[in-house]
Amino acid sequence: MTLQDLGYNDYFEKLRIDNNLEDFEIGRVIAEHKGRYIVKNEKGEFEAEITGNLRFSAKSREDFPTVGDWVSLLNYETDFVIIHSILSRLSILSRQAVNKFGELQIIASNIDYGLIVQSVNRDFNINRLERYLTLCFASKIEPIIVITKTDLIDEHNLNDLLNKIKTRVKKIPVVHVSNETKVGMGELKKLLYKGKTYCLLGSSGVGKSSLINSLTGENRMKTASISEGIDRGKHVTTHRELIPIINGAILIDNPGMREVGITGSSDGLESTFEKIYDLIQHCKFSDCTHTSERNCAIQLAIEKGQIDKSHFENYLKMEREKEHYESTVVEKRRKDKDFGKMIKHYKKTRKSNKY
């Protein structure tokens, strides 16, 4: 296996040269678990840790390696290396950290496409689908919607479900597949390109592990039985992992996400709710709340059936989350700044008291 098989290209080679890293080996982080990493290159797979300097200089979670990163390496041993530095990322897939307001959780980096996976059973939720789309758009990642377990419903119900997506989601590829019958796999494989990196996004039990097995042609990932009580598979994947699949594409598996918290980027919302943003720009009232005002462009569009009411309500909810996240980031920075001043004052006072 070469670096190119793992997604290495001219962009990263230029970064390597520009940062005077020609004397270092290069590898890609393919797995991460509690501060320990697995790095892969043409020489094999290695356990890895970061340098003390990299750890000391890190200001946030974004400064640590994550799955998908290209890194320079030191101190080759039999099966262990040291990560010296992280090459600048093409993209960062992130969400609001669960129960940690104002903080990001990095999911993966250097992703080209996000495979948003939902199943036709109880998991299907158009509002959550829009959240995943926003996540991808905010990260400059091209989304592809994959509907799984189509063998569980008839053609009429499947078409109804696909029409619901088409009503709310525009210009995004939608593929429907069955891991049991393999129907639709051919269409999905046509969207997998050599050297491109894909990330699986979806809840637990939507068939992501079965999908990986279908795309690798191996029984690589464990699958769990469906719970009759909730009509869902059990949580199988526990960590992120980079996996080469067919057509020379690379896939990052990702644990199921129950929550998809919106961060402060407005780009994602504007792309997901493009028509709503356009109507807001042309609304008659500059200070319109778009909820009850007479002749409001949004409300008129809802009345005429041009946009779905639940689509707009989902936009409002996510916009509020974005604003709340932005306010918590500002508050967190203020507290960090105040704490830094307190420490600085303490050190200065302690020094003066010595003399």
Disulfide bonds with the S-S distance in Angstrom:
none
